[in-house]
Amino acid sequence: MSNRVILSYTQGTIIFCTPMTENQHILLVDDDNETREIYVELFRKAGFSVDEAGNGLEAMEKINEKKPDLIITGIIMPQMDGFMLVEALRKNVVTSSIPIIFLSHLGRQEDEERSREMGVNDFIVRGITPLPEVLSHAKMLLSTTEYLVAIDPTSYDGRRFALDLGLPENFMCTTGEGTQYVLRVKVLDAPRKQLSAEIICA
């Protein structure tokens, strides 16, 4: 990881990590060949691995073969459009947290509003949103924010939390890999306050 900054707070230490974007995998979905060519070139020049699909069904096949780090998809497509693709992805626990950008050819407000309701992370309009800005939006979604958060065994449900998980009440590590059990929290969607977490020794 790069650009690691350590911040202190009253109950422990937070570590903010932003990894490099190179070799991250993007799936670009659109039935318009010219559109795909433009954005595939943009992201490959920026160092990303890019795969292509011509509609939602092709995209699902690609996703089953290799889970992408980011999906950029058009809306109006044959066989399975962008909304149907998003609905399918958000219902599957394996793909529900993949960041998705809608690439709209029409820029309709009703499409943007519906996309937000469905959990689409960003909405850009071809020909309106400048390519450098598109790249910036993608990099922002691909940057991972992780925190190591200390657990206070004396506050709230700290003791019950330890007992339910079979951990020592003082949260001290017993494996020899670290000194204390902490939560490693990953931010999935900051505006919606969606997180994933695991307990590790640190």
DATA-V721750 format. One record per run of one state. SS is the DSSP state (alpha for helix, beta for strand, coil for the rest). FROM is the first residue (numbers start at 1). LEN is the number of residues. If there is no record, write none. Layout:
ss: (SS/SS)
from: (FROM/FROM)
len: (LEN/LEN)
This chain:
ss: (coil/beta/coil/beta/coil/beta/coil/alpha/coil/beta/coil/alpha/coil/beta/coil/alpha/coil/beta/coil/alpha/coil/beta/coil/alpha/coil/beta/coil/alpha/coil/beta/coil/beta/coil/beta/coil)
from: (1/2/10/12/19/25/30/33/46/49/54/56/66/70/74/82/92/99/105/109/118/122/126/131/143/145/151/158/165/172/173/180/190/194/202)
len: (1/8/2/7/6/5/3/13/3/5/2/10/4/4/8/10/7/6/4/9/4/4/5/12/2/6/7/7/7/1/7/10/4/8/1)
